[in-house]
Amino acid sequence: MQQGFKCTLVEAPQRDPWKRMGYLPRLLRLAMSQDVLYVQKRLFPKRLLSLVKQINPHIVFDLDDAIYLRTRLRHRLDAMLRAASVVVAGNDRLATYATQFNEQVIVIPTVVDTDLCQLPCGARHPGDKRVVIGWIGSDPNRGDLAPMRPVLDWLSEHYDDEIVLRTVGRRPLEMETKLQLEFVPWTLQGSRAALQQFDIGIMPLDDTEWNRGKCGLKLIQYMAVGTPAVASPVGVNRDIVGDGETGYLAETTQEWSDRLACLIGDEALRLRMGHAGRRRVEQRYSVKSALPLLVGVLKSAAASGRGGSP
């Protein structure tokens, strides 16, 4: 409301068929009553998209994953991109794809609310002298952490019980390693507290087309709470992490081991990089930094609404 906007949220049910029956009339009522429709993670069938666009052509479509790589979704995605007044892309790679179908594309990176994601007050984990290496995400068993096994085993051999890998997600990490593993079930409030306890945050990624389209939320979350990050040099990770400034980029097993060892052994370095990371988030990846861009997008969409045919 501070910017003169009032938002109404309509969530699309994923699996419940009865709730899905009630979604369509709610969506159409929303289209009739709002000045702008901001669509996230929804790809409408052709007939529904055509109907919604006839009712309200002022559509902003938010693209934050490389879903164009999923063949079965590409037709709907391309139609959404054509129909939108403005497309908001989470990074340059996604924007490049979107501009094939729409001239009005703007890059707004993934951001966090720095009023909620804050530096910890005092020690990160009082009474626990271990160095906490952290990872946050929906499921640590999807494969991103698999290449880390030799690194984790090396850390276990060299540091024994001096470090722990703590994952925050829906389920614990299922990996055979000698390194101490801890699991924190994800909740909105609990995840913020867990992030503040990380001494080092990690984001390993295989260099795939899908991962090149990721928007780096993990890294932004780590840096927002003053935690230095070590990440694979894939996609926007290269832009988010200031290598040697806010953390490190690491590609090989040796590089991962060396960079983590450097941070594990130097608390002052962790503190210095952590504060640099926090400043970087405030300047580039915060709600406050992105808000003027988003306000401009919404005003532009409300004024034009000239997306192409679906």
N, C-alpha and C positions, 0 to 999 in steps of 0.2 A: 504493500500500500504506500510505502514511502516514495516510490517512484511513480505512483499514479496508476498502478495495475492491481487488479483483483483476479486471483487465480482460482479456478475450479478444477479439481482432479477427478478424472474418471479412469479407473484401472480396468484393464481388460483381463478377465479370468483366463487362466491358462488351461485348466483341465476340467473344471466343473461344468458339465453341459447345461445344468439349470441356470447357473449364473451367467453363462454365455448367452442364453436366450434373452436375459434382461439387459445385456450390454448394448445391443444394437439400438433400442429406443433411447437409452441414456446418451449414447454417442450422437444420435441425430438431434436430440434436444440440446445437447451441448453445442453442436454446430450452428443451430438456429439462434442461440442466445449469446454467443461469445463473438468478440471482435476478431480474435486470432485463435487458430487451433495449433497448438504446439504438440507435435506428434513424436513420441519417443518409443523406439522398439516395437512399433506396430506397422505391419505391412498389410494394408487393406486389400481384399479381393477387388478385382477390376470394377464390378458393378457397384460395390459399396463405395469405392474411392470416387467413382463418377458421381454418385448421389451426394456424397459429402461435399464434393467440390462444387456441385451446383448450388447447394445450400449455403456454403461458406467457402469462397475461394482463397481466403486468407490463411494459408497453411504454411507453417514452419516445420520442416522435417529435420530431426536430429539424427545424424549418422555418427556412431561412435565405435563401430566394429566393422571389420572387413567382411560383412555378410554377403557381399557380392561374390565371394568365393564359394558360397553354397548354391549350387546350380538350381536347386528347386525353389529358391527364394529370389533369384535374380530378376525374373520377370516382374514380380510385384515391387521389388526395390526400385527398379528402373522407372516403373510407372509412378511411384511415390516421388522420386526425384524430379520427374518431369512436371508433376502436378503442383509441386510446392512453389510458393512465392519466394521463399528463401530456404536454403539448405545450410544448416549449421554442421560443420565437420569437426571432428575432434583432433585431427592432425592433417598435415599436408598430403599424406598419401591418400587418405579418404577423400580429401577435397579434390585431388586430381581425378579420381574416379567420378565424383559427383558432377564435375564441370562438363563431362560428356553429355549430360542430360539437362543441365540447368546453368545459366550464366550467373545467377545470384547465389554464390556460395561464399560463406565466410568461415574462417577457422577460429574456433573458440576452444582452447584446450580444456581438458578435464581440470576441475578446480575443487578445492575443499574450503569449508568455512573455517577460517583461521581464528574466529572467535570461539569456536567449539573445539577445534584441534589445536591445543596449546602446548607450550613447553612444560615439562613436569616441574612441579615445585619441589626443590630439594633433590634428594637421591632418587634414582630411577627405581631401585628395588632395595629399600633399606633392609639390612640384615642378611642379604643374599649377596655374597661376594663374587658369584659367578658372572661371567660376561654372557649376556643374553643375546643370541642371534635370532632374529625374528622374521617370520614370513606370514603375510595375511592374504586370504583369498577364499574363494568358495569351496575348493576341494584340493588339498595338497597332493592327492593321488592321481590327478588328471595327467601328470607327466612332466610338469615344469620343474619339479624338484628331483626327478630321476637322475639327471646328469650330475647332480651334486653328491651322489653317494661316495665316490672316491675322495672328494674334498672333505666330506663329513668324517670319513674314516681317518683321513690324515689329521684332521683337527683333534679327533679322539686320541690318537696315538701321541700327539705332541702336547696336548693340554689336559688330557684325562678328564677329571671332574671339574675343571676350572671354567668350562663353558657349557651351554645348553642351547639346543635349537628348540624354540618355542613357536608353534604354529597356531594361528587363529583362523577358524573356518567351521564348516559344517561337520567335519569328521577328522579324526586324528590321522597323522601321516603313517602309512603302512610301509615301512622301509626297514630292512635289516641293516643296522649300523650300530657300532659300539658307542656312538655319541649319545649323550643323554637327550631324550626327546620329551617335550611337554606339550600338552594340548589345552587350548582355551576355546570352548564353544563360542561361536560368534553371536553376539547381540550388539545392538547399536551402541548402547552405553558401555558395555563391557569391552568392546573393541577399542574404544578410545583409551580406556585405562590400560589395556594390554599394550597398545602401541607406545604409550609413554614409558613402558618398562623395557622396551627394546634398546639395547646398546648399539646394535648394528642391524640394519634391515637389508634383506636380500631379495633380488628379483632375477633369477636365472631364466633364460628363455632360449629355446632352439631358434635358429634363424630360418623361420618359415614365413610364407606370405601372410598367413593369419596373424602371426605374432608381430610382423612389421606394421600391421594395422592397429595394434593395441595403443591405448592412450596413456598408459603408465600410471594408473591410479595408485598402485602400491608405493611407488617411489615418492609420489607427492604426499601420500599419507605419512610415510616415514619422515620425510624432510620437514613436514609441517610441525611435528613434535620434536624437532631438533635431533633426529637420529640420522647419522651418516649412512648412506646406502652403497651397496655393491651390486652392480647389475650387468647383465650381458649387453653388449653394444648392438642392440637390435632395435630398429625403428626409432620411436621418439625417446627411448632411453638415452640415446646419444645427446639429445637436446636437454632433457630434464636434469641429468646428472652432470655437474661440472667436474670432470675427471681430475682428481687431485685437489679439488676445491670443496665440493659438498659430499664427496664420496669417491668411488672408483668404478671404472668400467673394467670388466674382466671377461676374457673369452675362453682361454684354455684352463685346464685343471690346475696347472702351475700358477697361472695368474690369479685364479680364484684363491688358491691357498696363500699366496704371497700377500694379496691385498687384505684378506681377512686377518692374517697374522699381524700385519702392520697395525690394523685398527684394534685388534685384541690387546696388543701389547702397549698401546699408547692412549691412555684415557684423555690426555690433554688434546691429542689430535682428534679424537672422537668429538670432544666438546667444541673444538674450533670448527670442524666440518659441519657439525650439527647446527650451529648457529648460522653458518653461511647458508646451509640448506633452508633453514627457516626464512631467512631474508629472501632467498630466491623464490620460495613459494609465495610469500607475501607480494612480491613484485610481479610474478608471472602466472601463478597457478592458484590464486585465491578468488573467492567469490567477489571480493571488493575490486580486484583488478579486472575481472571479466564482466562485471555488471554493466559498465557503460557500453560495451560491445553488444551485450544481450538486449539492453534497452533499445539500442539503435536498430537491431534486427526486428524486434517486435513492432516498433513504430513503422519501419519500412514495410513489413508484411501487412500491417493494418491499412497502410496507405495505398498499396499496390494490389496485391493478391492476383497477379497476372501469371500464375504458373501455367505451364503448358497442359495439353490434354493428357489424361492418364493413359 
